[in-house]
C-alpha cells in the first residue's frame, strides 16, 4: 500500500511536466516569415511533437534528444545522441542547428525548446578543442561532485553554442525559448547551459571550478579557458536584448501536483523545497532527521504526512559500483533511519533515468535493511562503493519507468505513517 502510494506521487510529478498537456498555452502567433524549431534535451522530442500538434502555420527544424527518447514528427527532424557524455551524433546535430539559425532574418522566428540534458546533447566544441577533449572533461565533472551550475559554467566557456551563443547566431530573428527546468532555482542561464540566455559567469569562474575539483585537463582546455575569445555573451550584449524565455514546467509544479494527490488521500504534504542541493548522502542525513522529528514529536506535521522535495543532489564517486544520485540518497537514508517503524520513501529522477542506469530510482521501507541483511548485503559497504543500484536490485526495489520524455529533476517523498 505504501509503495503504491509513493509511486502515485512520482507519477503525478511526471505528469505535471508532460509537454503535451501545457506547451500549447505558451506558443506565440506565427511570424511574418519562417518558423524554425530547434532544441535539445530529454524532453525535446515530446516538446517538438506538442508544437506540431498546436502550431497554426508552417514550420521546420531539428531537435536532439538522448537515445531511446525519440518520437516521430512530421516537420521537425528528431536526432538521437549520447547523454550524459556527448558523441559525434550530438556534435553533428549541433552544427546543423547552428546552420539553420544563421539563415534567419528579422521577420523570422527561432522557437527554441530546451530541457534538461541539453548541455551534453548540444556539444559543439570551441576552437582548438576536440570532441574527445569535451568527453573526457564531461566524464570528470560528472564524477567530481560539482553542482550542475558549476558543470554548466565550464561547459559554456568551451562551446560554440552554449551560454547565449545560439541566440547570437539567430540574430536579428526573434528568439523565443520554451524551457522545462531541471535545475535548482530555475536559473534560465543554467538550464541546458542557457544556449539562448546571456551568461553572467566568466572564464575566471570556469578556471576556478577546474582548480576546485582538481580536474586533470589537457593543454587545449587550459588554452581555451585563458583565451578572451572564449568568453560568453553577457547581459548587456545588444544581440540578446529581445530574447524571450518562458518556463513551461518546473520542479515546484511537479511537487505541488504530488502534494495534491497526497491531500486527496488524507495525508498531509510538507514541501521542504524544490531546489535542494548537496551530496546525496548528506542530504539523506538531513531528511532522516526531519522524518525522525515527525515520528518522535509530530513536527513539522503530525502523522500521516509526506515530506516532499526536489532539486539535484550530487555524488562524488570514489567507489566502483553502480547507481545514480537517487539510489545513493535512499541507501544513505535507509542507513540513517535504521529501520524505524512507519517510514517509507521514494526517490526518482523525473526523466526516468537515475544517472546512467536503467531505473528512475528506488523505494525503501522499515524492512529494507533487514531484508538486505538476510541476503548477506551490508548497506554501509555498498554505500562506500557507490553501489546502491546493485543493493536495491537484489531487493527488487528499483523503480523502472523507462524514459518519461520530460525532466524536472529529482523527486523525493518520505511517507511517515
N, C-alpha and C positions, 0 to 999 in steps of 0.2 A: 504493500500500500504506500509506504513512504517513498520507495524508489519510483513508483509510478507517478506520484505527485511531483517529485523533483524533475522527472523527465517532462512532465506537462509544463512546468515553469520554463525549462530550457526551450521547449518547442515554441512557447508563446514569445519568448525573447527573439527567436529567429524569425518567426512570422512577422514581428513588428518591423523588421528590416527588409522585408521582401519588396524589391523594386516594383513588381507588378501591381502592388497594392497602393503605392503612393507616388511613384515617379511622375505620372501624367500631370499631377497638380502643380508641378514646378516647371513645366515646359513653357517656353516663350512662344510668341507668334512667329510664324515663318518670316524670314527676312526678304528683302527685295531680290537679293542674289542667291548664291548657293548655300546649302547647309551641309557642312562636313561634320560627321560624328566621329570623334576619336576617344580613346580611353584605355584604361588599364586597371587591372585589379581582379580580385576573386569574384566580384560581382559584375564585372564588365559585360559578360555575355547576357546575363539576365537584365541588366540595365539597358543594353542595346536593344534587346527584344521589346522591352517595355516602351522604349522610344518609338520603335517602328509601329507598335500597336496603337499608339496615341497620336502620332505626328500627322498633321494635316497638310502635307506638301511633299515635295521631292527631297530626297536626301541620299547620301552615300557616306562611306567612311570605313574605318578599321578600328577594332579594339583588340587588345591582347589580354589573355586570361590564362591561369595555370592549366596544365594538362588535366584532362578529365573534367574541366569546368565549362566546356564549350556548349553552345546552343546554336541551332540553325537560325540564321537571319536572312531575310530576303535582299536587303540592300546594303547591309553593313557586313564587311568581312570580319570573321572571328578567327583569330590566330591563337593557338595554344603554345605556351612556352614554359620554361622551368621556373620554379619558385621553391625555396627562398634564394637559391644560388642561381644567378642568371645563366642563360645559354645563348647559342647563336640564333635560335628562333626568335627570342626576345629582342636581341640586338637588331636583327633584320626588320622586325615589325616596328621597332622604334624609328629606324631610318625611314621606313615607308610613311609613318605618321608625320614625321618632320617634313618630308617632301610634300605631303598633302597640304599642310598648313602654309608652306611657303608660296603656294599658288593663289592664296586668298587675297581679296581686295576689300575695300571699305564697306561694300554692300553685302558682304558675305558673313555667315555665322559659323564659328567653330564651337560646336557643342561637345564639351569635354566631360567624360564620365569617369570619375576617379573613385576607387575604393581601396581598401587595404590589400597589400601585395603589389601595388603598382610600382613601387620602387625597384623591386627585383625584375619585374616584367618589362619595364621601360628602361632597359640598360643600354645606353649608347655612350661608351667611354669617351672622355675628353681627349684632346690632342696629346699624342705621345703615350697613351695608355692602351693596353690590350685588354681583350675580354678576360684573359687569364689573370691579369692584374686585379680586375674587379672581382672575379670569382674567389680568388684567394683572400682578398680583403674582406669580402662579404662573409665568408666562412669564419674568419677570425672574429669579426664583430659579433656574429650570432652566438658565439661560444663565450664571449668575453664578459657577459653580464651588463653590457652597455644598454641604456634605455633606448626606446625607439626614436626619441628626439635626437639623441647623440648619434645613433647609427645613421639616421637620415641627414644629419648635418654633414657628416663625412661624405655620404653618397652624393649629395647635391654639388659639392665642390669638385667632383671628379666626373661630372656628367655634362653632356651636350644638351640634355633635355629636361633635367630636373631644376628645382629651385627657381621657377618662373621663366625658364628659357623656352619652354613650349609656347607660352603666351607671346613672348617676344617674337618667335618665329611666325606667329599668326598675324602680327601687326601689319596693317591697320584694320583687320577684320574685327568684328565684335566677338568676344570670347565669353561664353557662359559655361561655368563648371558646375555640374551636379555631383555632389560628393556624399559618400557614405563614410562616416567617421569610424575609424578603428583605433584612434589614438586618445590618450588621456587628455582631457581638456578640449577636445575637438579643435585643436590648432590646425587651421587650414594650411599653414606652411609646412606641416609635418605629414598630413595625410597623403600617402603616395609620394612623399618628398616634394609636395607642392609644385608640380610642373607648371601650373598657371598662376602661382602666387609669389609675390615678392618675398625674398628671403632675408630675414633680419640677422642671420648668423654669418660668420665671416670665415675666411681662410685660417685666421688665428685660432678660432674656435675649433675648427676641424683638426688642426695640428695638435691642439691641447688634448683632444679626445684620443688621438693616436698615442700620445705620450701617457695619458692617464691609464690606459689599459695595456700599455707596454706591447703594442701590436708590432709584429715583425713585418714591416712593409719594405718593398723594393725601392730602388732609386727612382723609378719612373713616378711612383706615387709621391715620394718626397719632393721631387722636382715640380710636379703638378700643384702640390699644396703650397709651394713657395712662389708660384707664378701668379702675378697680379691679374693676368687674363683669365685665370680660373675662378675669379670672384663672381658670385651670383648677382643677378639684378636686385637692386634694393627698392624699398618702398617709394622712393622719390623718382624712380625711372618713369619718364613720361609715357613710355610704351605700355605700361601696366596700369595706367590711371583709370581706364574704362573697364577693367576686368571685373566680372561679377561671379560670385560663388554662392551657391545655395546648398545648404545641408539638408538632405532628404531623409536621413536616418542617422541616429546617434546611439551610443551606449545607454544614455539616460532613457531614451524612448523604449529600448528593449527591457530595461529593468522595470520601468513603470508598467509595461504590459504584463510582466511576470507578477508584479505586485497586485494587479487587478485580478489575476487568476487566484492568487492566494486569498484575497479578501472574499471572493465568491465562495471559497472553500471554508470560510470561517477561521482562517489563520492570519494573524496579524503580520503584515510585512514591515520590516525595518530596513530602509535603504541606507546602507553605510557609505555609499559613494560610487560614482561612475568612473572615477579616474585614479584608482588605487594602483600604485607602482611599488617596486622594490623586489628584492629576492623572493622567489616563491615561498621558500621555506620560512623566511622571516615574516612574510605576510600571514602565513598559516599560524604562526605563534600568536600573532595579534588577534586573528579571527577566533582561534581556540579560546583565548582569554575572554572575548566577548560572549561566546557561546556558554562558557562555564559561568559567567556572571548571570546569564539568564537562568541556568539550571539552579544555581545556588541562591540567587537573590531576586529573581524576577525582573531584572534590569538589563537593558533599557526597555524591555517589554516582557509581559508575562507569557507563560505557555498557553496554547501553542503559538509559536511565532516562527518566522523565517527571516534570516539575515541575508540580504541581497547586496551584491556588489559587482562592479565591473572594473575595467581598466586593463592594464597589461603588466603582469609581473615579468621578471627576468630570471634566468638560470645561468649561473656561472658553472660551466661544465668542467668538472675535474675528474669524473669517472669515465667509464667506457660503456655504460649501459644505454638503454633506450628510454625515451619518454620526453614529452613536452612539458611546458610550464604548469599546465593544469594538473597533470598526473603528479608532478613533483609537489605541487601545492597540497593536493589531497593526501599524499603519503605522509608529508610532514604534519598535516592536520590530524590525521589518524593517530600518529605517534603522540602529539601534544594532548589530544583528548583522552588517550589511553583507555578506550572502551567505556567511557562514561555513558550510562544508560540514557536513551531518549534523544540522541543526536545523530542525524544523518546529513549527508552533504553531497552536492554535485558540483563539479567544476568542468566547464567545457569551453572550447573556442567556438564562437558562433559561426565560423566559416566551416565547421565540421572537421577540422584538421588540427590536432594538438601538436604543434611543432611541425615535424615532417612525418609523423606516424599516420596510421590509417584510422585512428579514433578521434572523436571530438574531445573526449575527456574521460572521466571516470566517476564512480559513485563510492561512497563509504558509508558504513553504519556502525552501531555499537559493537558488532561482532567481527569487524574487519580484521583486527589484529589476531583474535582468537582463531578464526578460520585459517588465516595465513600460517599461524604457528603450528596448527595441526598438519599443515603441508610441509613443515620444515622451513618456512620462509621467515627470515628475520627482517623486519621493516627497516631497522636502522642500517643494516648492511646494504639493503637495496637503495636506500636514500643516499648513502655515502657514495655509491657508484652511479648516481643519477640513472637508476634503472627502474623507475616507477612503472613504466609500461609493462615490463616483464612481471612485476609483482601483481598488478591488477589483472593482467591477462590470465594468470594462474588461478585467480579467484573468480574469473568470468564477470568482472565488474567494470570492464571497458564500456564506454558509451560510443557506439559506432553509428553515425548518421549518414556518412558519405558527404561529399561536398554540398553545402547548402546554397551556394551561389550568391551569398551575401557575406558581410563581415562587419560586425560592430564590436569586435574584440571579445575578451573573456567574459563569461557569465558564471557567477558563483552564487550558490544558495545553500545555506545551512539551516536545516529544519530542526527546531527544538520542540519536542512534544512532552 
